[in-house]
Amino acid sequence: MDYDALFKLSYGLYIIGSKSGEKQSGFIGNTVFQVTSDPVNVSMCSSKDNFTTGLIKESGYFSVSVLKQDIDRKTIGLFGYKSGKDVNKFENVEFVTGKTGVPIVTEGTIAWFECEVKMSMELPTHIMFIGSVINNKLIDDSGIPLTYSYYREVYRGKAPKNAPTFVK
């Protein structure tokens, strides 16, 4: 398998958030895309081992925050390499609470979407969620989205174990 070819697929980096009861968490995701436009639906994948995945399954809601290219690397470290089981990721990060109660990161982002899960598909290691967008906002029209390619080439970032793009 030529993994370098996979790294040429074009996609961005996002913070996926959710809340169930008093528990809230989020993670860095790189598999978000628009599925339909009328109604607007997006798809995203989440590792079965990810704490936030359980919150999405329990609540039926998730948020997607589109990261800026010049985001503070500490935010990537917090949401990409720490578990919401152990750390309150929203303690020192700017966020808003959506209509459904999900946390939506606004710090270092250019847009966000709040979604209701309409269907899900079990994959061997991940769950693909398709959500209907029920609320969204453009925060920074001039912001440049952070792509996975930029993250790998400029930040020299690697995918954590639960990422769909993780390679041993």
C-alpha positions in Angstrom: 0.0 0.0 0.0 1.4 3.4 -1.0 0.2 5.5 2.0 1.7 8.7 0.5 -1.0 8.5 -2.2 -3.7 8.5 0.5 -2.2 11.7 1.9 -3.0 13.4 -1.4 -6.7 13.1 -0.9 -7.9 16.6 -0.1 -9.7 17.2 3.1 -9.6 19.5 6.1 -9.2 19.2 9.9 -12.1 19.9 12.2 -13.0 19.7 15.9 -16.0 17.4 16.4 -17.9 18.0 19.6 -20.8 16.4 21.5 -22.5 16.3 24.8 -24.6 13.8 26.7 -25.9 14.6 30.1 -23.1 16.5 31.9 -20.4 14.9 29.9 -19.0 16.9 26.9 -15.9 16.2 24.7 -14.4 16.8 21.3 -11.7 15.5 19.0 -9.8 16.4 15.9 -11.4 14.8 12.9 -10.4 14.8 9.2 -13.2 13.0 7.5 -16.0 15.5 7.3 -17.8 16.3 4.0 -21.1 17.6 2.7 -23.3 14.8 1.5 -26.4 16.7 0.2 -27.5 20.3 -0.1 -31.3 20.1 0.2 -31.5 19.3 3.0 -27.9 20.0 4.0 -26.3 16.9 5.4 -22.7 16.2 6.3 -20.9 13.0 7.1 -18.1 12.4 9.5 -16.2 9.4 10.9 -15.3 8.7 14.5 -13.2 5.9 16.1 -15.2 3.4 18.1 -12.6 3.9 20.8 -13.1 7.6 20.9 -14.9 9.0 24.1 -16.8 11.5 22.0 -18.2 8.7 19.8 -20.1 7.4 22.8 -21.5 10.9 23.5 -22.7 11.2 19.9 -24.4 7.8 20.0 -26.1 8.7 23.3 -27.2 12.2 22.4 -27.8 12.0 18.6 -26.0 15.3 18.1 -22.6 16.6 17.1 -20.9 19.8 16.1 -18.2 20.4 13.5 -15.8 23.4 13.8 -13.7 24.2 10.7 -10.1 24.9 11.9 -8.1 27.9 10.6 -4.8 27.2 8.9 -2.9 29.3 11.6 -4.6 27.6 14.6 -2.6 27.4 17.8 -0.9 24.0 17.9 -1.9 23.7 21.6 -5.6 23.4 20.4 -4.6 20.6 18.1 -2.7 18.9 20.9 -5.6 19.2 23.3 -8.3 17.9 21.0 -6.1 15.5 19.0 -4.0 13.8 21.6 -5.9 13.9 24.9 -9.1 12.0 26.0 -12.2 13.7 27.2 -12.4 11.0 29.8 -9.3 12.5 31.5 -9.4 16.2 30.6 -12.0 18.9 30.3 -11.1 20.1 26.8 -13.5 23.1 27.0 -12.1 24.5 30.2 -9.8 27.0 28.5 -11.1 27.2 25.0 -13.6 29.6 23.5 -16.8 27.8 22.6 -20.6 28.4 22.3 -23.3 26.0 23.2 -25.6 25.0 20.3 -29.3 24.7 20.3 -29.0 21.0 21.1 -26.6 21.6 24.0 -23.5 20.4 22.1 -20.3 22.4 22.6 -19.1 24.3 19.4 -15.4 25.5 19.4 -15.1 29.0 18.1 -11.5 29.7 19.0 -9.2 29.2 16.0 -12.1 28.3 13.7 -13.7 29.9 10.6 -17.1 28.2 10.6 -19.2 25.7 12.5 -22.1 23.4 12.0 -24.5 21.8 14.5 -25.9 18.5 13.4 -28.5 15.9 14.3 -27.6 12.3 13.5 -29.9 10.9 10.8 -28.1 7.6 10.2 -24.9 5.8 11.1 -22.9 3.0 9.6 -20.6 0.7 11.5 -17.2 0.2 9.9 -14.5 -2.2 11.3 -12.8 0.5 13.5 -15.0 3.6 13.0 -18.6 4.7 12.9 -19.7 7.0 10.0 -22.4 9.4 11.1 -24.6 11.4 8.7 -26.1 14.4 10.3 -28.6 17.0 9.2 -27.3 20.6 9.7 -29.7 22.3 12.0 -27.6 25.4 12.8 -24.4 26.9 11.5 -22.3 30.1 11.3 -19.5 31.6 9.2 -17.1 33.2 11.7 -14.3 34.3 9.5 -15.0 34.7 5.7 -11.3 35.5 5.0 -9.9 32.6 7.1 -8.0 29.8 5.3 -9.1 26.3 6.4 -6.5 23.9 7.7 -6.0 21.0 5.4 -4.6 17.7 6.4 -1.9 18.1 3.8 -0.8 21.4 5.3 -0.9 19.9 8.8 1.4 17.0 7.7 3.8 19.1 5.5 4.1 22.4 7.4 3.2 21.4 11.0 4.9 17.9 10.5 1.8 16.5 12.3 1.0 12.9 12.6 -2.3 11.2 13.0 -3.1 9.8 16.5 -4.1 6.1 17.0 -7.8 6.7 16.7 -7.7 8.7 13.5 -8.9 7.1 10.3 -5.6 8.1 8.7 -3.4 6.6 11.3 -0.5 4.5 9.9 1.8 2.4 12.2 
